[in-house]
Amino acid sequence: MALYSPEGNLSELISGVPPETLASFGGLITILKAVGIAFIVYVIYVVLMAIVNIRRMKILERIEKKMDGLEKKINKLNWQIKSKKKFILKGKG
């Protein structure tokens, strides 16, 4: 029983094609190689930008937490200042 061999059929197909036809496909193959390389570079770029954006988001979350803490402290100080002003004004009157 013979097994199917795509390599054998492909090589037979290529050997049956005239050399002039194969030469015309040379430019197409070069273009496809360039497109493949550009696609690989693009995928690498997308992966790197995803990593950078994840790090950036983590940093922004830390900054946001720190700003929330500072806002709470400022609100507490403002409340203390307002209550002291009321106490001072009541004490003079």
KEDOTOR-315963 format. One record per residue (C-alpha): residue number from 0; residue in three letters; chain; x, y, z. Coordinates in Angstrom, 3 decimals. Example, Ala and Ser with C-alpha at 12.3 -4.5 7.8 and 13.67 -1.06 7.14 Angstrom:
# KEDOTOR-315963
{k=0 | r=ala | c=A | c1=12.300 | c2=-4.500 | c3=7.800}
{k=1 | r=ser | c=A | c1=13.670 | c2=-1.060 | c3=7.140}
END
This chain:
# KEDOTOR-315963
{k=0 | r=met | c=A | c1=0.000 | c2=0.000 | c3=0.000}
{k=1 | r=ala | c=A | c1=1.505 | c2=3.339 | c3=-1.041}
{k=2 | r=leu | c=A | c1=1.261 | c2=6.356 | c3=1.221}
{k=3 | r=tyr | c=A | c1=0.365 | c2=9.791 | c3=-0.115}
{k=4 | r=ser | c=A | c1=3.454 | c2=11.951 | c3=-0.454}
{k=5 | r=pro | c=A | c1=2.773 | c2=15.653 | c3=-1.165}
{k=6 | r=glu | c=A | c1=6.480 | c2=16.370 | c3=-1.574}
{k=7 | r=gly | c=A | c1=6.749 | c2=13.987 | c3=-4.498}
{k=8 | r=asn | c=A | c1=3.730 | c2=15.425 | c3=-6.231}
{k=9 | r=leu | c=A | c1=4.931 | c2=18.984 | c3=-5.669}
{k=10 | r=ser | c=A | c1=8.387 | c2=18.294 | c3=-7.047}
{k=11 | r=glu | c=A | c1=6.853 | c2=16.614 | c3=-10.091}
{k=12 | r=leu | c=A | c1=4.605 | c2=19.619 | c3=-10.610}
{k=13 | r=ile | c=A | c1=7.513 | c2=22.079 | c3=-10.356}
{k=14 | r=ser | c=A | c1=9.725 | c2=20.068 | c3=-12.681}
{k=15 | r=gly | c=A | c1=6.970 | c2=20.090 | c3=-15.299}
{k=16 | r=val | c=A | c1=6.714 | c2=23.897 | c3=-15.350}
{k=17 | r=pro | c=A | c1=8.793 | c2=25.711 | c3=-17.998}
{k=18 | r=pro | c=A | c1=11.735 | c2=27.789 | c3=-16.646}
{k=19 | r=glu | c=A | c1=10.327 | c2=31.013 | c3=-18.124}
{k=20 | r=thr | c=A | c1=7.213 | c2=30.662 | c3=-15.985}
{k=21 | r=leu | c=A | c1=9.258 | c2=29.987 | c3=-12.858}
{k=22 | r=ala | c=A | c1=11.369 | c2=33.092 | c3=-13.532}
{k=23 | r=ser | c=A | c1=8.232 | c2=35.233 | c3=-13.617}
{k=24 | r=phe | c=A | c1=7.282 | c2=33.959 | c3=-10.151}
{k=25 | r=gly | c=A | c1=10.668 | c2=35.072 | c3=-8.764}
{k=26 | r=gly | c=A | c1=9.489 | c2=38.647 | c3=-8.229}
{k=27 | r=leu | c=A | c1=6.293 | c2=37.437 | c3=-6.583}
{k=28 | r=ile | c=A | c1=8.252 | c2=35.207 | c3=-4.226}
{k=29 | r=thr | c=A | c1=10.530 | c2=38.129 | c3=-3.300}
{k=30 | r=ile | c=A | c1=7.498 | c2=40.307 | c3=-2.565}
{k=31 | r=leu | c=A | c1=5.933 | c2=37.578 | c3=-0.434}
{k=32 | r=lys | c=A | c1=9.177 | c2=37.204 | c3=1.536}
{k=33 | r=ala | c=A | c1=9.255 | c2=40.961 | c3=2.182}
{k=34 | r=val | c=A | c1=5.602 | c2=40.909 | c3=3.296}
{k=35 | r=gly | c=A | c1=6.355 | c2=37.982 | c3=5.610}
{k=36 | r=ile | c=A | c1=9.298 | c2=39.793 | c3=7.184}
{k=37 | r=ala | c=A | c1=7.221 | c2=42.959 | c3=7.610}
{k=38 | r=phe | c=A | c1=4.456 | c2=40.922 | c3=9.263}
{k=39 | r=ile | c=A | c1=6.916 | c2=39.328 | c3=11.698}
{k=40 | r=val | c=A | c1=8.331 | c2=42.748 | c3=12.590}
{k=41 | r=tyr | c=A | c1=4.788 | c2=44.062 | c3=13.111}
{k=42 | r=val | c=A | c1=3.896 | c2=41.169 | c3=15.417}
{k=43 | r=ile | c=A | c1=7.039 | c2=41.785 | c3=17.474}
{k=44 | r=tyr | c=A | c1=6.153 | c2=45.488 | c3=17.664}
{k=45 | r=val | c=A | c1=2.596 | c2=44.724 | c3=18.823}
{k=46 | r=val | c=A | c1=3.844 | c2=42.348 | c3=21.530}
{k=47 | r=leu | c=A | c1=6.390 | c2=44.890 | c3=22.790}
{k=48 | r=met | c=A | c1=3.798 | c2=47.682 | c3=22.844}
{k=49 | r=ala | c=A | c1=1.425 | c2=45.439 | c3=24.804}
{k=50 | r=ile | c=A | c1=4.129 | c2=44.826 | c3=27.413}
{k=51 | r=val | c=A | c1=4.909 | c2=48.556 | c3=27.637}
{k=52 | r=asn | c=A | c1=1.213 | c2=49.433 | c3=27.965}
{k=53 | r=ile | c=A | c1=0.697 | c2=46.878 | c3=30.735}
{k=54 | r=arg | c=A | c1=3.614 | c2=48.350 | c3=32.681}
{k=55 | r=arg | c=A | c1=2.308 | c2=51.868 | c3=32.052}
{k=56 | r=met | c=A | c1=-1.140 | c2=50.923 | c3=33.364}
{k=57 | r=lys | c=A | c1=0.384 | c2=49.451 | c3=36.540}
{k=58 | r=ile | c=A | c1=2.332 | c2=52.657 | c3=37.143}
{k=59 | r=leu | c=A | c1=-0.782 | c2=54.774 | c3=36.567}
{k=60 | r=glu | c=A | c1=-2.761 | c2=52.627 | c3=39.023}
{k=61 | r=arg | c=A | c1=-0.086 | c2=53.165 | c3=41.694}
{k=62 | r=ile | c=A | c1=-0.110 | c2=56.912 | c3=41.050}
{k=63 | r=glu | c=A | c1=-3.910 | c2=56.955 | c3=41.277}
{k=64 | r=lys | c=A | c1=-3.839 | c2=55.161 | c3=44.642}
{k=65 | r=lys | c=A | c1=-1.271 | c2=57.630 | c3=45.974}
{k=66 | r=met | c=A | c1=-3.359 | c2=60.570 | c3=44.738}
{k=67 | r=asp | c=A | c1=-6.448 | c2=59.154 | c3=46.465}
{k=68 | r=gly | c=A | c1=-4.506 | c2=58.958 | c3=49.717}
{k=69 | r=leu | c=A | c1=-3.285 | c2=62.532 | c3=49.323}
{k=70 | r=glu | c=A | c1=-6.823 | c2=63.721 | c3=48.551}
{k=71 | r=lys | c=A | c1=-8.119 | c2=62.101 | c3=51.743}
{k=72 | r=lys | c=A | c1=-5.380 | c2=63.783 | c3=53.775}
{k=73 | r=ile | c=A | c1=-6.096 | c2=67.181 | c3=52.192}
{k=74 | r=asn | c=A | c1=-9.821 | c2=66.809 | c3=52.878}
{k=75 | r=lys | c=A | c1=-9.064 | c2=65.903 | c3=56.493}
{k=76 | r=leu | c=A | c1=-6.814 | c2=68.962 | c3=56.881}
{k=77 | r=asn | c=A | c1=-9.459 | c2=71.220 | c3=55.316}
{k=78 | r=trp | c=A | c1=-12.063 | c2=69.875 | c3=57.720}
{k=79 | r=gln | c=A | c1=-9.743 | c2=70.517 | c3=60.701}
{k=80 | r=ile | c=A | c1=-9.016 | c2=74.058 | c3=59.510}
{k=81 | r=lys | c=A | c1=-12.720 | c2=74.810 | c3=59.066}
{k=82 | r=ser | c=A | c1=-13.577 | c2=73.435 | c3=62.503}
{k=83 | r=lys | c=A | c1=-10.796 | c2=75.516 | c3=64.125}
{k=84 | r=lys | c=A | c1=-12.053 | c2=78.671 | c3=62.376}
{k=85 | r=lys | c=A | c1=-15.543 | c2=78.034 | c3=63.720}
{k=86 | r=phe | c=A | c1=-14.178 | c2=77.453 | c3=67.211}
{k=87 | r=ile | c=A | c1=-12.097 | c2=80.656 | c3=67.096}
{k=88 | r=leu | c=A | c1=-15.020 | c2=82.710 | c3=65.797}
{k=89 | r=lys | c=A | c1=-17.365 | c2=81.318 | c3=68.512}
{k=90 | r=gly | c=A | c1=-14.794 | c2=81.989 | c3=71.220}
{k=91 | r=lys | c=A | c1=-14.454 | c2=85.689 | c3=70.282}
{k=92 | r=gly | c=A | c1=-18.188 | c2=86.291 | c3=70.101}
END
